[in-house]
Amino acid sequence: MANGVDSSGPMRPRPGTGSRYGQSTGTVQKGGTKTNLSFDEARLGDRVVERLLQRSVVTEAQVRKAYEAWQEDPGTGSRPPLWRMLTMTPEVDRDLIFAEAARVYAFEEMDIDQEHVVAFLDRRREAFDEGEWDRMIALGLLPAGTDRDPLSGEPRWTFVTHDPARPEVHQALEQLKVPRFAIFYARERTIRAVINTAFQKRNEYLERLNEAPPIFDYGTEYETKTELIDEDALEAEIKRSSLINLFEAALVEAVKRGASDLHIFPNSEGHIELHMRIDGELVRWHKEERVRAESFLAVVKDNSYNVDRFEREKAQDGFIQRFIDGVIIRFRVSVLPLASQRHEIYSESIVIRVLDDRKVLTDLRKLGLLDVALKRFDNAIRQPHGMVILTGPTGSGKSTTLVAALHQVITPKVNVLTVEDPVEYIIRGVRQIKLNHKLNLEGALRAILRHDPDIVMVGEMRDRETAELAVKLANTGHITFSTLHTNDAPSAVARLYKMGVEPFLIAYAINLVVAQRLIRKLCPACKRVDPTPDMELLKHLGFSEDAGRTRPVHTHGSNPNCKTCRGIGYIGRRAIAEAMEFTPAIRRLIMAADDMIDEDALRQKAVEEGMLTLQDSAREFVLSGETSIDEMLRVTGT
C-alpha cells in the first residue's frame, strides 16, 4: 500500500526553492553546540533569525528574550537553534517563523485542501500502526497524498509538516520505512485543523485508550534489589502508544470539560491518578493501575517544553501547546517532588494549568457581578488616576476580572503596561512584561516609572517594596490595577498597613477594593426547590423571615444521568463581590489609624454607604434560584 499511487492526486506544491526527496533524503538540521556565545554571535550565526530581523517579522527585543531562554536551556546534548526558541515566545507568530525556516532550509510550501487530506487519511489509515500515527500527530507530521517522483518516476508519499527542519521529523520518517517520500512545509494551524478533524472529533485518544489491550509493566519491580529506576526499561515503556494516548486524551478532555487545571500524581498505592478542577472542585477522571507511576510522569515531562525528565529532585516549570477544537491551547506545567513511603523512590506531582484564550472575558458585565458592585467598579477604573485592588484566595477569579477591567480602558491613545509572573494570556494593545531571574518585580516597577505609562497592572503586591511602588504609581497620575491575598475588602487595607505603607498613601491612592469569590451555579436542568429548608439556618445566615416560604430556596438535583451537569448538580460559576469605595468617610477612618487599622469600623461605614458584603451577594443569588445554601456556606462560610 505504501507503494501505491493515489490517482486522484494530492495538491501540487508551490514553485519554490525545492523540497527534500528520497529514500532518506530529508536533511536533518542539528542544534548548536553548547558554547557560551554572546547575543551578537548567536544572532549572526543563525540565518533564520537574521532573515526574520531583516523582514521585521520579529524585533531585536524578542530575539534577545529568546536568547536569554536559549542560554538558560539546560539541554542534555546540544541546544536547539536560536530561531526555534523564538517559536516558544507567545508574542510572535509561530507560522511566520516556521515559514522562514522552511525557506532557509529549502523546503517548498504546499497549499493544503483540508477536506482532500482528511479523506486521504481516512482511506490510508491502515498504512501505519497506532504508534506511528501517534508519533506523527505529536510532531505535526501528516501524509498528504501520493504521487510520482518527478526525477525517477517512482511512486512516493508526500508529507507535510509545519517544522520540516526538525530532526525528530526525519527520524520518524526513517522509522516508517517509506521507500520514497517528499517533505513539504504547511502552516501549523492548517495541519492542526486537519488533525483535529481527522483524529480528534470524539477525543480519539480516549477511544484508543479504552480499546487498547492491558498495559504491562516492563520496568523494574520495587521488590527487586536492582536499581529502582531502570532508565532503559523506562525509555522503552514510555514510548508505548497507550501511555501517550492517556496523556493526550487527558489534555483534550480537560479542554472539552472546561477544566482549569489537570492534576497528575501517584497515590499511596503507587498508582497514577488524574484529577480535573472543574468549576473550582477537583474531580477524579482516571486512575491508572497497570503501569509504574514514573513511566507516565516521564511521558508528561517528555512532552513539556523546558522540563528535564531526568531531574526528579527540584521544582520545574514548563509549558505545552496543542491544537484542540480548532484553536491553539496553551498549558502551563508545574512539577514538584513529593515525599514517598520509600525515600529511595522518586515521586512527583504535576499540575497542568489550561490556558484557553476563548475563556478570556472582555466585558465586565459577563462576570455576573451585581449592579451595585459593577457600577462602583466601572466608576473606579474610569478615574484619571488611582488604584483598584482585587482581593481573594487563589482561584477566586482575580486575574480574570483584572483582564476584563483592562479591556474597558485599552485604547490606542494610552500606554498600558502589565507586570506578571507568569504571563498567562496575551492581551492585544498591552505591553506585557515577563519577569525572570534578571528582572524581578521591584526592578520592573522601578523601570515602568521611566517607561511613560498611563495604565499599569501589577500581578500581585507581595511585599512592602512592591506595594509602595504600586501605590506611588497610583499617586503620581496613573491608573493602577493589582491583587492581594486577603479574605475581604477591609482587610486589604490592614494588609497594606502591616506591610509598612503609610496611611496617607493608602487613603488617597486607592479608589476601590473589591473582594471576590466564584460561586457555582445550579444546573438549570436538574435543580429543584428545597421543600423543607432549615429556617434556623436561613435566619442565622441573614435571610429575611419570608425566605423559604414566599421566595423558594433551590438545591442541587440528584440525577446521576443528567446530561447537562454529568450528575454534579452544578454547572458554571459566577462572581460574587464586595466593592468598598474609598469615599471621604473611609479615607478619614484610614488617616485616623494609630497603630492598627480598625477593619470592623471600615466594614460598618462601607455597609452604611451601600456596600454589599460577600454574604449579601451570595444571599441574592440564593433567592434568585441561581445557587444553593450549601454552596453559599462553602464559599462564604457562616
Secondary structure, 3 states (H helix, E strand, C coil): CCCCCCCCCCCCECCCCCCECCCCCCCCCCCCCCCCCCHHHHHHCCHHHHHHHHCCCCCHHHHHHHHHHHHHCCCCCCCCCHHHHHCCCCCCCHHHHHHHHHHHCCCCEECCCHHHHHHHHHHCHHHCCHHHHHHHHHHCEEEEEEEECCCCCCEEEEEEECCCCCHHHHHHHHHHCCCCEEEEECCHHHHHHHHHHHHCCCCHHHHHHHHCCCCCCCCCCCCCCCCCCCHHHHHHHHCCHHHHHHHHHHHHHHHHCCCCEEEEEECCCCCEEEEEEECCEEEEEEEECCCCHHHHHHHHHHCCECCCCCCCCCCEEEEEEEEECCEEEEEEEEEEEECCCCCCCCEEEEEEEEECHHHCCCCHHHHCCCHHHHHHHHHHHCCCCEEEEEECCCCCCHHHHHHHHHHHHCCCCCCEEEEECCCCCCCCCCEEEECECCECHHHHHHHHCCCCCCEEEECCCCCHHHHHHHHHHHHCCCEEEEEECCCCHHHHHHHHHHHCCCHHHHHHHEEEEEEEEEEEEECCCCCEECCCCCHHHHHHCCCCCCECCCECCEECCCCCCCCCCCCCCEEEEEEEEEEEECCHHHHHHHHCCCCCCCHHHHHHHHHHCCCCCHHHHHHHHHHCCCCCHHHHHHHHCC
